[in-house]
Amino acid sequence: MPELLRIEGLSAGYGQAVVLQDIALTLPEGQTLALLGRNGAGKTTLIDTLAGATRQHAGTIHLGGVALHPLPAHQRAAAGIGWVPQERNIFASLTVHENLTAVARPARASAGTGEAAGTDAIAPARPRPWTPERVYDMFPRLAERKTHLGTQLSGGEQQMLAVGRALVLNPRLLLLDEPLEGLAPIIVQELLRAIRRITREEGLSAIIVEQHPQAILAISDHAAVLDRGRIVHTGSAATLRQQPGLLDGWLGVTR
């Protein structure tokens, strides 16, 4: 299976503060990585660094052979990074459909997420492009609320829209930062089914940060554990899921 993402010797943080130290990771094409760790371990910083939203002090990031580390955030999006941050960053004053079509237009940057479509010289051609119609098929709730403003959506619907906005950029790698946070159990299950479909059936690579390790490990191929800005474990997600003692030691939870 060809390699999609390679991170080597990565150190990054905010301003002069270094949060991540000497990070090395690889991810094959079409695979999903569960990124785990206690609060403050550096998980969000790693996601933000891949998206171009932190200060990188050292190291390299390559996506499909393209060097991302010299690129600004909007060019990383064009190269294939789809970013769903904790804040979701949907356009609150636009309708659901306007949110999806705004980011789908060529060379149109999205507000606050560092995403942009376009730059065909960087982005490789990808089959079965994601369109608003495919997003509606994935999330029927959004189809029902197509004309609703972002402010009129529930938290779960806003999260679905944030994922949809990332998908219509047709990414090669989807970054999901705590997509289940604060959502009702029924919405959590709906989102988990959608993420499984996106990754398993559609074959989109993803890195998922989540505080519910068992739920994410169940739909991931690989796992990495961060502690104090360093990777302390990498391996099979299935194997780690079957070792609650390790999870308890690293995360303080077993379920």
C-alpha positions, -999 to 999 in steps of 0.1 A, spaced: 0 0 0 16 33 -10 25 58 16 4 90 18 18 109 48 53 111 61 63 133 91 99 134 102 117 153 130 87 176 135 89 202 162 61 229 164 41 251 187 28 286 191 52 315 189 83 306 208 66 278 228 75 243 215 47 218 221 56 190 197 91 175 198 107 152 172 75 137 158 78 110 133 47 93 117 37 76 85 3 68 71 -5 46 41 -30 57 14 -66 48 23 -58 42 60 -71 58 92 -50 68 123 -65 73 158 -44 100 175 -48 96 213 -34 112 244 -44 130 276 -55 166 275 -26 189 267 -5 161 252 -3 179 218 -29 162 197 -46 194 185 -13 210 180 -3 182 156 -35 185 137 -31 222 135 5 219 124 -5 196 95 -31 222 85 -5 250 87 -19 268 117 11 267 141 47 277 140 69 249 128 104 249 143 119 218 126 112 188 106 94 179 73 58 170 63 51 152 30 17 144 16 18 121 -15 53 132 -21 45 169 -19 64 189 7 38 206 29 60 222 55 70 252 33 34 259 22 9 283 37 -24 268 49 -44 275 18 -19 257 -4 -19 228 20 -57 225 15 -51 226 -23 -25 198 -19 -51 176 -3 -55 185 34 -91 186 46 -93 202 81 -122 200 106 -110 219 137 -127 218 171 -143 251 165 -160 238 133 -157 272 116 -187 271 95 -201 303 80 -228 311 106 -245 337 84 -248 315 53 -272 286 46 -261 250 47 -260 249 9 -242 282 7 -216 268 31 -210 238 9 -209 257 -24 -188 285 -11 -158 262 -4 -164 242 -36 -157 271 -59 -122 272 -73 -97 295 -56 -121 305 -29 -107 305 6 -129 295 35 -131 318 65 -110 309 95 -101 273 86 -71 279 63 -89 259 36 -90 268 -1 -100 250 -33 -80 253 -65 -42 253 -72 -45 225 -97 -8 223 -102 -5 211 -66 -36 190 -61 -35 156 -79 -66 144 -97 -88 123 -75 -117 100 -85 -153 105 -75 -152 141 -64 -172 151 -34 -200 174 -43 -227 190 -21 -251 163 -34 -228 136 -21 -226 154 12 -264 154 14 -264 117 7 -239 112 35 -258 135 59 -296 135 52 -301 159 81 -282 185 61 -304 179 30 -334 186 52 -319 218 64 -304 230 31 -318 265 35 -312 269 72 -285 293 84 -255 280 103 -269 296 135 -301 276 131 -283 242 132 -278 220 163 -243 213 174 -244 179 157 -257 194 125 -229 220 126 -204 192 130 -218 174 100 -217 206 80 -180 212 90 -172 177 78 -191 183 46 -172 216 40 -139 197 43 -151 169 19 -162 192 -9 -125 203 -11 -119 167 -22 -90 161 3 -65 132 2 -62 134 40 -91 143 64 -81 158 98 -108 155 124 -102 172 158 -126 158 184 -155 154 160 -177 138 187 -171 164 215 -203 176 233 -227 157 210 -258 136 220 -252 98 219 -276 94 189 -256 120 169 -223 104 180 -235 71 165 -246 89 133 -213 106 129 -193 75 136 -213 56 109 -205 85 85 -168 86 93 -166 48 89 -183 51 55 -160 79 44 -129 60 54 -138 24 49 -161 25 19 -148 57 2 -112 49 10 -103 84 23 -73 86 46 -80 103 80 -64 113 112 -89 114 141 -83 131 175 -109 120 200 -114 117 238 -134 84 233 -106 60 223 -126 28 220 -151 44 196 -123 57 173 -101 27 176 -130 6 163 -130 24 130 -92 31 127 -64 10 112 -35 25 132 -31 43 165 -5 67 179 -3 80 214 11 114 223 24 123 258 39 157 266 44 165 229 62 132 220 49 100 204 51 72 230 34 45 210 24 36 175 8 4 163 -24 -14 152 -56 2 164 -72 -33 169 -43 -44 190 -44 -13 212 -82 -16 216 -77 -51 231 -51 -38 256 -71 -16 281 -42 -17 305 -21 3 281 -49 28 274 -54 32 312 -17 40 316 -15 65 288 -49 81 288 -63 74 323 -93 56 308 -100 20 299 -133 23 281 
